[in-house]
Amino acid sequence: MPSHYGGSKTHQGGNGKLTQRQKDTMKRHSKHHTKKHMDEMTKLMKGGKTFGEAHKIAMKKVGK
């Protein structure tokens, strides 16, 4: 069964790299958040989390 049929919600399978679109989005996002927040999000996204998931976790863990 294909992974897009209700599998885990990973953006890129956690290959350790961000897509160009993710990099661009993170650059805009960084104007509103601390380096600590951005580093946490980057780590999570490299691990396969989506932008929204990573943001939510980072907000809980390190704040803005």
C-alpha positions as CSV (number, residue, x, y, z in Angstrom):
1,M,0.0,0.0,0.0
2,P,1.4,3.4,-0.9
3,S,2.7,5.5,2.0
4,H,0.3,8.4,1.2
5,Y,-2.6,6.2,2.3
6,G,-2.8,7.4,5.9
7,G,0.8,6.8,6.7
8,S,2.8,9.0,9.0
9,K,2.8,12.7,8.0
10,T,6.4,13.3,6.9
11,H,7.3,15.8,4.4
12,Q,10.4,14.2,2.9
13,G,11.0,11.0,4.9
14,G,13.6,12.7,7.1
15,N,16.5,12.6,4.7
16,G,18.3,15.3,6.7
17,K,17.8,18.1,4.1
18,L,15.3,20.9,3.6
19,T,13.8,21.6,0.2
20,Q,14.3,25.0,-1.3
21,R,10.6,25.8,-0.6
22,Q,11.2,24.9,3.1
23,K,14.3,27.1,3.2
24,D,12.5,30.0,1.7
25,T,9.6,29.6,4.2
26,M,12.0,29.3,7.1
27,K,13.8,32.5,6.0
28,R,10.5,34.5,6.1
29,H,9.5,32.8,9.4
30,S,12.8,33.7,11.1
31,K,11.9,37.4,11.1
32,H,9.3,36.6,13.8
33,H,11.1,34.0,15.9
34,T,14.3,33.5,17.9
35,K,17.3,31.6,16.7
36,K,16.6,28.9,19.3
37,H,13.1,28.5,17.9
38,M,14.4,28.3,14.3
39,D,17.1,25.8,15.2
40,E,14.6,23.5,16.9
41,M,12.3,23.7,13.8
42,T,15.1,23.0,11.4
43,K,16.2,19.9,13.5
44,L,12.6,18.6,13.5
45,M,12.0,19.3,9.8
46,K,15.3,17.5,8.9
47,G,13.9,14.6,10.9
48,G,10.8,14.5,8.6
49,K,8.3,16.8,10.4
50,T,6.2,19.2,8.3
51,F,6.6,22.9,8.8
52,G,3.4,23.1,10.8
53,E,4.2,20.2,13.0
54,A,7.7,21.5,13.7
55,H,6.4,25.0,14.5
56,K,3.9,23.6,17.0
57,I,6.5,21.5,18.8
58,A,9.1,24.3,18.8
59,M,6.5,26.7,20.3
60,K,5.8,24.3,23.1
61,K,9.4,23.3,23.7
62,V,11.3,26.6,23.4
63,G,8.7,29.3,22.8
64,K,8.9,32.2,20.4
